[in-house]
Amino acid sequence: MNKVFKYGDNVDTDVIIPARYLTASDDATLKAHCMEDIDADFSKTVSAGDFIVGGQNFGCGSSREHAPLAIKASGITAVIAKSFARIFFRNSINIGLPLIENVQLADGISAGDALTVDFENGLVKNLTTGKTYDIPPAPLFLKKIIAAGGLLNTIDKNKG
């Protein structure tokens, strides 16, 4: 079952992936140290398909691309937050990590809740509470970037 890891406001890139691991580029190392300075058990308990929910300004701090890479390497389906730091937002899209910016949704989800997300139709269902939330469906160009696994993959696909 896909579960939620919930964090507060201003989760910065230094706690998403601490600077001491910025020389790593392999998924296993990034996953092993993702969120460890804010949630020591994250890498041991996260499963493919899980979600991160944050508050305001998620991904603030330095512009390191390692932060969304570490989250993606952890198998996170999407990050839901009230708002995202702009550079984190762009880096996430560039690597194909889906983000959902929605205050009502972020407030209505608790740690441990089970979710499903239908990106195509713009629906998020909290299986724990039974509540359903409408989100704007992603534009076609964004769906293509996410489906391709990132911007560079999208560009490579369009070359041929």
N, CA and C atoms as an extended XYZ file, in Angstrom:
480
Properties=species:S:1:pos:R:3:atomname:S:1:resname:S:1:resid:I:1 pbc="F F F"
N         0.851       -1.188        0.000 N   MET     1
C         0.000        0.000        0.000 CA  MET     1
C         0.886        1.237        0.000 C   MET     1
N         0.548        2.196       -0.838 N   ASN     2
C         1.314        3.439       -0.930 CA  ASN     2
C         0.998        4.328        0.253 C   ASN     2
N         2.053        4.734        0.960 N   LYS     3
C         1.841        5.522        2.177 CA  LYS     3
C         2.490        6.891        2.053 C   LYS     3
N         2.109        7.756        2.978 N   VAL     4
C         2.557        9.139        3.005 CA  VAL     4
C         3.617        9.339        4.083 C   VAL     4
N         4.669       10.059        3.700 N   PHE     5
C         5.646       10.606        4.635 CA  PHE     5
C         5.364       12.097        4.656 C   PHE     5
N         5.060       12.652        5.824 N   LYS     6
C         4.653       14.061        5.891 CA  LYS     6
C         5.667       14.882        6.658 C   LYS     6
N         5.979       16.048        6.092 N   TYR     7
C         6.939       16.978        6.684 CA  TYR     7
C         6.324       18.368        6.694 C   TYR     7
N         6.943       19.280        7.412 N   GLY     8
C         6.410       20.625        7.575 CA  GLY     8
C         6.873       21.603        6.507 C   GLY     8
N         6.892       22.863        6.891 N   ASP     9
C         7.300       23.948        5.997 CA  ASP     9
C         8.823       24.015        5.882 C   ASP     9
N         9.268       24.592        4.781 N   ASN    10
C        10.683       24.916        4.559 CA  ASN    10
C        11.620       23.711        4.660 C   ASN    10
N        11.204       22.585        4.121 N   VAL    11
C        12.095       21.423        4.035 CA  VAL    11
C        13.119       21.760        2.961 C   VAL    11
N        14.364       21.937        3.382 N   ASP    12
C        15.368       22.402        2.422 CA  ASP    12
C        16.166       21.254        1.824 C   ASP    12
N        16.884       21.576        0.775 N   THR    13
C        17.641       20.558        0.046 CA  THR    13
C        18.732       19.942        0.905 C   THR    13
N        19.179       20.641        1.951 N   ASP    14
C        20.203       20.086        2.841 CA  ASP    14
C        19.677       18.927        3.690 C   ASP    14
N        18.382       18.907        3.990 N   VAL    15
C        17.842       17.765        4.723 CA  VAL    15
C        17.296       16.702        3.774 C   VAL    15
N        16.948       17.092        2.559 N   ILE    16
C        16.517       16.094        1.577 CA  ILE    16
C        17.692       15.187        1.231 C   ILE    16
N        18.848       15.784        0.944 N   ILE    17
C        20.081       15.014        0.752 CA  ILE    17
C        21.217       15.858        1.324 C   ILE    17
N        21.766       15.444        2.452 N   PRO    18
C        22.821       16.230        3.108 CA  PRO    18
C        24.035       16.445        2.192 C   PRO    18
N        24.656       17.599        2.352 N   ALA    19
C        25.790       17.994        1.505 CA  ALA    19
C        26.919       16.967        1.524 C   ALA    19
N        27.061       16.233        2.609 N   ARG    20
C        28.158       15.267        2.698 CA  ARG    20
C        28.015       14.118        1.694 C   ARG    20
N        26.850       14.006        1.044 N   TYR    21
C        26.635       12.940        0.058 CA  TYR    21
C        26.545       13.471       -1.378 C   TYR    21
N        26.915       14.701       -1.587 N   LEU    22
C        26.783       15.288       -2.918 CA  LEU    22
C        27.780       14.742       -3.935 C   LEU    22
N        28.765       14.000       -3.482 N   THR    23
C        29.682       13.366       -4.437 CA  THR    23
C        29.090       12.076       -4.991 C   THR    23
N        28.026       11.587       -4.384 N   ALA    24
C        27.369       10.357       -4.848 CA  ALA    24
C        26.461       10.676       -6.029 C   ALA    24
N        26.396        9.763       -6.953 N   SER    25
C        25.478        9.953       -8.075 CA  SER    25
C        24.652        8.700       -8.351 C   SER    25
N        24.936        7.617       -7.624 N   ASP    26
C        24.183        6.384       -7.866 CA  ASP    26
C        22.907        6.368       -7.024 C   ASP    26
N        21.883        5.770       -7.581 N   ASP    27
C        20.572        5.743       -6.922 CA  ASP    27
C        20.609        5.099       -5.542 C   ASP    27
N        21.371        4.038       -5.370 N   ALA    28
C        21.396        3.332       -4.082 CA  ALA    28
C        21.903        4.231       -2.960 C   ALA    28
N        22.960        4.989       -3.223 N   THR    29
C        23.514        5.887       -2.203 CA  THR    29
C        22.566        7.043       -1.938 C   THR    29
N        22.000        7.621       -2.992 N   LEU    30
C        21.068        8.731       -2.815 CA  LEU    30
C        19.852        8.285       -2.009 C   LEU    30
N        19.316        7.112       -2.318 N   LYS    31
C        18.165        6.590       -1.567 CA  LYS    31
C        18.540        6.341       -0.106 C   LYS    31
N        19.706        5.776        0.126 N   ALA    32
C        20.127        5.427        1.488 CA  ALA    32
C        20.241        6.639        2.401 C   ALA    32
N        20.475        7.808        1.822 N   HIS    33
C        20.682        9.006        2.642 CA  HIS    33
C        19.599       10.065        2.456 C   HIS    33
N        18.606        9.775        1.644 N   CYS    34
C        17.508       10.713        1.424 CA  CYS    34
C        16.759       10.950        2.729 C   CYS    34
N        16.561       12.181        3.079 N   MET    35
C        15.785       12.639        4.234 CA  MET    35
C        16.397       12.261        5.580 C   MET    35
N        17.617       11.723        5.614 N   GLU    36
C        18.141       11.182        6.874 CA  GLU    36
C        18.314       12.233        7.972 C   GLU    36
N        18.508       13.488        7.619 N   ASP    37
C        18.687       14.505        8.658 CA  ASP    37
C        17.365       15.037        9.217 C   ASP    37
N        16.256       14.658        8.602 N   ILE    38
C        14.941       15.065        9.105 CA  ILE    38
C        14.112       13.845        9.521 C   ILE    38
N        14.452       12.678        8.966 N   ASP    39
C        13.703       11.452        9.211 CA  ASP    39
C        14.658       10.266        9.052 C   ASP    39
N        15.295        9.892       10.146 N   ALA    40
C        16.347        8.868       10.103 CA  ALA    40
C        15.850        7.516        9.585 C   ALA    40
N        14.567        7.234        9.690 N   ASP    41
C        14.028        5.950        9.247 CA  ASP    41
C        13.501        5.957        7.815 C   ASP    41
N        13.506        7.107        7.162 N   PHE    42
C        12.914        7.216        5.833 CA  PHE    42
C        13.435        6.152        4.872 C   PHE    42
N        14.746        6.060        4.710 N   SER    43
C        15.291        5.143        3.701 CA  SER    43
C        15.015        3.681        4.038 C   SER    43
N        14.781        3.381        5.300 N   LYS    44
C        14.497        1.998        5.717 CA  LYS    44
C        13.023        1.638        5.533 C   LYS    44
N        12.152        2.646        5.491 N   THR    45
C        10.716        2.372        5.469 CA  THR    45
C        10.017        2.799        4.183 C   THR    45
N        10.685        3.591        3.353 N   VAL    46
C        10.072        4.026        2.102 CA  VAL    46
C         9.989        2.855        1.127 C   VAL    46
N         8.912        2.824        0.367 N   SER    47
C         8.713        1.806       -0.666 CA  SER    47
C         8.352        2.491       -1.973 C   SER    47
N         8.650        1.821       -3.057 N   ALA    48
C         8.256        2.345       -4.366 CA  ALA    48
C         6.757        2.592       -4.365 C   ALA    48
N         6.353        3.751       -4.835 N   GLY    49
C         4.945        4.111       -4.882 CA  GLY    49
C         4.486        4.995       -3.743 C   GLY    49
N         5.339        5.209       -2.736 N   ASP    50
C         4.978        6.076       -1.620 CA  ASP    50
C         4.971        7.544       -2.040 C   ASP    50
N         4.511        8.406       -1.133 N   PHE    51
C         4.394        9.842       -1.393 CA  PHE    51
C         5.076       10.631       -0.289 C   PHE    51
N         5.577       11.799       -0.650 N   ILE    52
C         6.020       12.790        0.328 CA  ILE    52
C         5.033       13.937        0.266 C   ILE    52
N         4.609       14.394        1.445 N   VAL    53
C         3.739       15.569        1.544 CA  VAL    53
C         4.459       16.594        2.403 C   VAL    53
N         4.523       17.819        1.915 N   GLY    54
C         5.191       18.889        2.641 CA  GLY    54
C         4.310       20.110        2.775 C   GLY    54
N         4.839       21.081        3.475 N   GLY    55
C         4.118       22.333        3.677 CA  GLY    55
C         4.522       23.376        2.652 C   GLY    55
N         4.729       24.595        3.130 N   GLN    56
C         5.144       25.702        2.273 CA  GLN    56
C         6.625       25.591        1.933 C   GLN    56
N         6.983       26.008        0.729 N   ASN    57
C         8.375       26.203        0.325 CA  ASN    57
C         9.200       24.911        0.360 C   ASN    57
N         8.598       23.796       -0.028 N   PHE    58
C         9.316       22.526       -0.041 CA  PHE    58
C        10.458       22.601       -1.055 C   PHE    58
N        11.640       22.152       -0.645 N   GLY    59
C        12.798       22.139       -1.540 CA  GLY    59
C        13.568       23.438       -1.574 C   GLY    59
N        13.386       24.271       -0.569 N   CYS    60
C        14.118       25.541       -0.533 CA  CYS    60
C        15.599       25.272       -0.274 C   CYS    60
N        16.409       26.297       -0.349 N   GLY    61
C        17.838       26.146       -0.093 CA  GLY    61
C        18.619       26.151       -1.388 C   GLY    61
N        19.676       25.379       -1.409 N   SER    62
C        20.560       25.391       -2.574 CA  SER    62
C        19.876       24.759       -3.779 C   SER    62
N        20.440       24.990       -4.927 N   SER    63
C        19.817       24.548       -6.173 CA  SER    63
C        20.254       23.153       -6.584 C   SER    63
N        20.763       22.363       -5.662 N   ARG    64
C        21.293       21.043       -6.018 CA  ARG    64
C        20.232       20.132       -6.621 C   ARG    64
N        20.577       19.561       -7.753 N   GLU    65
C        19.691       18.613       -8.421 CA  GLU    65
C        19.647       17.282       -7.673 C   GLU    65
N        20.621       17.053       -6.796 N   HIS    66
C        20.646       15.811       -6.022 CA  HIS    66
C        19.381       15.634       -5.180 C   HIS    66
N        18.749       16.720       -4.751 N   ALA    67
C        17.574       16.602       -3.879 CA  ALA    67
C        16.427       15.872       -4.588 C   ALA    67
N        15.955       16.339       -5.736 N   PRO    68
C        14.898       15.563       -6.389 CA  PRO    68
C        15.391       14.202       -6.887 C   PRO    68
N        16.664       14.100       -7.251 N   LEU    69
C        17.200       12.794       -7.668 CA  LEU    69
C        17.117       11.783       -6.521 C   LEU    69
N        17.432       12.212       -5.304 N   ALA    70
C        17.364       11.319       -4.147 CA  ALA    70
C        15.927       10.884       -3.873 C   ALA    70
N        14.995       11.814       -3.995 N   ILE    71
C        13.581       11.483       -3.787 CA  ILE    71
C        13.118       10.491       -4.844 C   ILE    71
N        13.470       10.755       -6.089 N   LYS    72
C        13.078        9.848       -7.176 CA  LYS    72
C        13.717        8.474       -6.987 C   LYS    72
N        14.983        8.440       -6.589 N   ALA    73
C        15.680        7.171       -6.366 CA  ALA    73
C        15.024        6.368       -5.243 C   ALA    73
N        14.342        7.051       -4.338 N   SER    74
C        13.659        6.387       -3.230 CA  SER    74
C        12.359        5.716       -3.665 C   SER    74
N        11.933        5.972       -4.889 N   GLY    75
C        10.709        5.360       -5.396 CA  GLY    75
C         9.452        6.159       -5.151 C   GLY    75
N         9.605        7.392       -4.701 N   ILE    76
C         8.454        8.251       -4.429 CA  ILE    76
C         7.667        8.501       -5.719 C   ILE    76
N         6.344        8.312       -5.652 N   THR    77
C         5.469        8.527       -6.804 CA  THR    77
C         5.342       10.007       -7.139 C   THR    77
N         5.171       10.827       -6.106 N   ALA    78
C         5.009       12.266       -6.293 CA  ALA    78
C         5.251       12.956       -4.956 C   ALA    78
N         5.616       14.222       -5.046 N   VAL    79
C         5.712       15.075       -3.862 CA  VAL    79
C         4.538       16.042       -3.932 C   VAL    79
N         3.791       16.106       -2.850 N   ILE    80
C         2.648       17.007       -2.727 CA  ILE    80
C         3.024       18.042       -1.678 C   ILE    80
N         2.835       19.314       -1.995 N   ALA    81
C         3.164       20.359       -1.021 CA  ALA    81
C         2.277       21.575       -1.246 C   ALA    81
N         2.240       22.429       -0.224 N   LYS    82
C         1.503       23.683       -0.349 CA  LYS    82
C         2.162       24.596       -1.371 C   LYS    82
N         3.496       24.596       -1.383 N   SER    83
C         4.248       25.340       -2.400 CA  SER    83
C         5.647       24.754       -2.480 C   SER    83
N         6.295       24.993       -3.613 N   PHE    84
C         7.646       24.496       -3.860 CA  PHE    84
C         8.578       25.660       -4.144 C   PHE    84
N         9.821       25.512       -3.708 N   ALA    85
C        10.854       26.452       -4.134 CA  ALA    85
C        10.989       26.295       -5.646 C   ALA    85
N        11.119       27.399       -6.335 N   ARG    86
C        11.090       27.373       -7.802 CA  ARG    86
C        12.208       26.531       -8.421 C   ARG    86
N        13.406       26.611       -7.896 N   ILE    87
C        14.502       25.837       -8.482 CA  ILE    87
C        14.267       24.341       -8.247 C   ILE    87
N        13.805       23.976       -7.060 N   PHE    88
C        13.475       22.577       -6.787 CA  PHE    88
C        12.390       22.107       -7.747 C   PHE    88
N        11.389       22.944       -7.962 N   PHE    89
C        10.291       22.605       -8.870 CA  PHE    89
C        10.833       22.301      -10.261 C   PHE    89
N        11.660       23.197      -10.765 N   ARG    90
C        12.211       23.019      -12.115 CA  ARG    90
C        13.122       21.794      -12.194 C   ARG    90
N        13.981       21.600      -11.194 N   ASN    91
C        14.858       20.431      -11.178 CA  ASN    91
C        14.046       19.141      -11.141 C   ASN    91
N        12.950       19.135      -10.399 N   SER    92
C        12.108       17.938      -10.302 CA  SER    92
C        11.484       17.603      -11.650 C   SER    92
N        10.949       18.590      -12.308 N   ILE    93
C        10.358       18.370      -13.628 CA  ILE    93
C        11.436       17.893      -14.597 C   ILE    93
N        12.600       18.514      -14.539 N   ASN    94
C        13.692       18.149      -15.451 CA  ASN    94
C        14.093       16.688      -15.330 C   ASN    94
N        13.938       16.087      -14.138 N   ILE    95
C        14.315       14.681      -13.969 CA  ILE    95
C        13.102       13.746      -13.979 C   ILE    95
N        11.908       14.297      -14.155 N   GLY    96
C        10.707       13.471      -14.251 CA  GLY    96
C        10.081       13.084      -12.925 C   GLY    96
N        10.286       13.897      -11.885 N   LEU    97
C         9.650       13.654      -10.585 CA  LEU    97
C         8.356       14.467      -10.517 C   LEU    97
N         7.204       13.818      -10.455 N   PRO    98
C         5.938       14.553      -10.419 CA  PRO    98
C         5.741       15.324       -9.115 C   PRO    98
N         5.250       16.548       -9.248 N   LEU    99
C         4.943       17.404       -8.110 CA  LEU    99
C         3.489       17.838       -8.203 C   LEU    99
N         2.855       17.956       -7.035 N   ILE   100
C         1.484       18.467       -6.969 CA  ILE   100
C         1.481       19.588       -5.945 C   ILE   100
N         1.160       20.788       -6.400 N   GLU   101
C         1.112       21.952       -5.509 CA  GLU   101
C        -0.348       22.251       -5.204 C   GLU   101
N        -0.748       22.008       -3.922 N   ASN   102
C        -2.147       22.158       -3.558 CA  ASN   102
C        -2.257       22.259       -2.035 C   ASN   102
N        -2.673       23.411       -1.550 N   VAL   103
C        -2.757       23.652       -0.103 CA  VAL   103
C        -3.786       22.736        0.548 C   VAL   103
N        -4.984       22.651       -0.012 N   GLN   104
C        -6.057       21.839        0.574 CA  GLN   104
C        -5.632       20.374        0.663 C   GLN   104
N        -5.014       19.882       -0.378 N   LEU   105
C        -4.567       18.493       -0.402 CA  LEU   105
C        -3.494       18.247        0.645 C   LEU   105
N        -2.498       19.127        0.711 N   ALA   106
C        -1.418       18.968        1.694 CA  ALA   106
C        -1.959       19.007        3.126 C   ALA   106
N        -2.943       19.858        3.374 N   ASP   107
C        -3.541       19.941        4.714 CA  ASP   107
C        -4.416       18.735        5.038 C   ASP   107
N        -4.997       18.102        4.021 N   GLY   108
C        -5.944       17.009        4.238 CA  GLY   108
C        -5.325       15.629        4.326 C   GLY   108
N        -4.006       15.563        4.246 N   ILE   109
C        -3.309       14.266        4.262 CA  ILE   109
C        -2.437       14.196        5.504 C   ILE   109
N        -2.445       13.049        6.151 N   SER   110
C        -1.622       12.826        7.345 CA  SER   110
C        -0.547       11.791        7.059 C   SER   110
N         0.487       11.806        7.870 N   ALA   111
C         1.538       10.791        7.764 CA  ALA   111
C         0.910        9.410        7.903 C   ALA   111
N         1.327        8.502        7.040 N   GLY   112
C         0.831        7.139        7.078 CA  GLY   112
C        -0.412        6.884        6.254 C   GLY   112
N        -1.100        7.943        5.800 N   ASP   113
C        -2.274        7.752        4.960 CA  ASP   113
C        -1.882        7.023        3.678 C   ASP   113
N        -2.834        6.306        3.114 N   ALA   114
C        -2.646        5.624        1.837 CA  ALA   114
C        -3.322        6.449        0.751 C   ALA   114
N        -2.619        6.679       -0.350 N   LEU   115
C        -3.136        7.517       -1.437 CA  LEU   115
C        -3.098        6.791       -2.774 C   LEU   115
N        -3.949        7.248       -3.669 N   THR   116
C        -3.809        6.949       -5.089 CA  THR   116
C        -3.913        8.276       -5.820 C   THR   116
N        -3.152        8.392       -6.906 N   VAL   117
C        -3.194        9.601       -7.720 CA  VAL   117
C        -3.472        9.198       -9.159 C   VAL   117
N        -4.459        9.842       -9.744 N   ASP   118
C        -4.780        9.673      -11.155 CA  ASP   118
C        -4.384       10.981      -11.842 C   ASP   118
N        -3.159       11.014      -12.355 N   PHE   119
C        -2.658       12.237      -12.986 CA  PHE   119
C        -3.444       12.577      -14.247 C   PHE   119
N        -3.881       11.563      -14.958 N   GLU   120
C        -4.591       11.769      -16.223 CA  GLU   120
C        -5.892       12.532      -16.012 C   GLU   120
N        -6.644       12.152      -14.974 N   ASN   121
C        -7.945       12.766      -14.720 CA  ASN   121
C        -7.932       13.813      -13.610 C   ASN   121
N        -6.783       14.015      -12.987 N   GLY   122
C        -6.669       15.042      -11.961 CA  GLY   122
C        -7.388       14.704      -10.670 C   GLY   122
N        -7.178       13.490      -10.165 N   LEU   123
C        -7.833       13.066       -8.925 CA  LEU   123
C        -6.823       12.449       -7.966 C   LEU   123
N        -6.944       12.822       -6.702 N   VAL   124
C        -6.173       12.191       -5.639 CA  VAL   124
C        -7.184       11.644       -4.653 C   VAL   124
N        -7.023       10.367       -4.311 N   LYS   125
C        -7.923        9.758       -3.331 CA  LYS   125
C        -7.123        9.344       -2.118 C   LYS   125
N        -7.583        9.804       -0.955 N   ASN   126
C        -7.011        9.382        0.310 CA  ASN   126
C        -7.783        8.142        0.730 C   ASN   126
N        -7.146        6.988        0.580 N   LEU   127
C        -7.814        5.721        0.884 CA  LEU   127
C        -8.060        5.553        2.375 C   LEU   127
N        -7.304        6.255        3.191 N   THR   128
C        -7.458        6.166        4.644 CA  THR   128
C        -8.711        6.901        5.110 C   THR   128
N        -8.937        8.088        4.562 N   THR   129
C       -10.087        8.894        4.991 CA  THR   129
C       -11.279        8.786        4.043 C   THR   129
N       -11.041        8.294        2.830 N   GLY   130
C       -12.100        8.215        1.830 CA  GLY   130
C       -12.323        9.507        1.062 C   GLY   130
N       -11.573       10.556        1.392 N   LYS   131
C       -11.750       11.845        0.700 CA  LYS   131
C       -11.076       11.814       -0.667 C   LYS   131
N       -11.724       12.497       -1.613 N   THR   132
C       -11.189       12.642       -2.965 CA  THR   132
C       -10.958       14.118       -3.231 C   THR   132
N        -9.834       14.414       -3.865 N   TYR   133
C        -9.454       15.794       -4.172 CA  TYR   133
C        -9.258       15.932       -5.675 C   TYR   133
N        -9.788       17.029       -6.206 N   ASP   134
C        -9.544       17.356       -7.607 CA  ASP   134
C        -8.269       18.169       -7.702 C   ASP   134
N        -7.435       17.827       -8.658 N   ILE   135
C        -6.251       18.620       -8.967 CA  ILE   135
C        -6.284       18.895      -10.460 C   ILE   135
N        -5.747       20.022      -10.884 N   PRO   136
C        -5.736       20.277      -12.322 CA  PRO   136
C        -4.902       19.213      -13.035 C   PRO   136
N        -5.441       18.617      -14.087 N   PRO   137
C        -4.626       17.669      -14.841 CA  PRO   137
C        -3.385       18.382      -15.389 C   PRO   137
N        -2.291       17.674      -15.428 N   ALA   138
C        -1.052       18.269      -15.940 CA  ALA   138
C        -1.197       18.541      -17.429 C   ALA   138
N        -0.585       19.629      -17.898 N   PRO   139
C        -0.614       19.894      -19.335 CA  PRO   139
C         0.119       18.782      -20.105 C   PRO   139
N        -0.229       18.625      -21.368 N   LEU   140
C         0.314       17.554      -22.193 CA  LEU   140
C         1.842       17.555      -22.226 C   LEU   140
N         2.461       18.732      -22.384 N   PHE   141
C         3.918       18.775      -22.455 CA  PHE   141
C         4.542       18.257      -21.161 C   PHE   141
N         3.915       18.544      -20.021 N   LEU   142
C         4.442       18.088      -18.734 CA  LEU   142
C         4.251       16.582      -18.577 C   LEU   142
N         3.112       16.070      -19.017 N   LYS   143
C         2.872       14.627      -18.983 CA  LYS   143
C         3.937       13.896      -19.805 C   LYS   143
N         4.301       14.464      -20.937 N   LYS   144
C         5.321       13.842      -21.795 CA  LYS   144
C         6.682       13.819      -21.101 C   LYS   144
N         7.027       14.892      -20.422 N   ILE   145
C         8.310       14.958      -19.715 CA  ILE   145
C         8.344       13.914      -18.595 C   ILE   145
N         7.286       13.842      -17.811 N   ILE   146
C         7.221       12.884      -16.703 CA  ILE   146
C         7.240       11.454      -17.246 C   ILE   146
N         6.443       11.183      -18.282 N   ALA   147
C         6.381        9.830      -18.848 CA  ALA   147
C         7.724        9.386      -19.414 C   ALA   147
N         8.478       10.333      -19.954 N   ALA   148
C         9.786       10.007      -20.535 CA  ALA   148
C        10.871        9.870      -19.470 C   ALA   148
N        10.557       10.254      -18.235 N   GLY   149
C        11.551       10.179      -17.171 CA  GLY   149
C        12.408       11.413      -17.051 C   GLY   149
N        11.988       12.504      -17.678 N   GLY   150
C        12.722       13.757      -17.549 CA  GLY   150
C        12.850       14.497      -18.865 C   GLY   150
N        13.335       15.716      -18.767 N   LEU   151
C        13.437       16.592      -19.924 CA  LEU   151
C        14.430       16.076      -20.963 C   LEU   151
N        15.589       15.635      -20.529 N   LEU   152
C        16.590       15.147      -21.495 CA  LEU   152
C        16.076       13.930      -22.252 C   LEU   152
N        15.395       13.037      -21.574 N   ASN   153
C        14.812       11.884      -22.260 CA  ASN   153
C        13.751       12.317      -23.261 C   ASN   153
N        12.973       13.345      -22.921 N   THR   154
C        11.969       13.866      -23.834 CA  THR   154
C        12.621       14.424      -25.095 C   THR   154
N        13.691       15.156      -24.913 N   ILE   155
C        14.399       15.737      -26.054 CA  ILE   155
C        14.981       14.625      -26.932 C   ILE   155
N        15.571       13.616      -26.305 N   ASP   156
C        16.110       12.480      -27.075 CA  ASP   156
C        15.036       11.773      -27.859 C   ASP   156
N        13.846       11.581      -27.262 N   LYS   157
C        12.733       10.928      -27.961 CA  LYS   157
C        12.289       11.723      -29.174 C   LYS   157
N        12.320       13.049      -29.046 N   ASN   158
C        11.831       13.904      -30.138 CA  ASN   158
C        12.843       14.064      -31.265 C   ASN   158
N        14.095       13.669      -31.028 N   LYS   159
C        15.110       13.747      -32.089 CA  LYS   159
C        14.872       12.732      -33.183 C   LYS   159
N        14.430       11.560      -32.767 N   GLY   160
C        14.313       10.440      -33.712 CA  GLY   160
C        13.026       10.408      -34.370 C   GLY   160
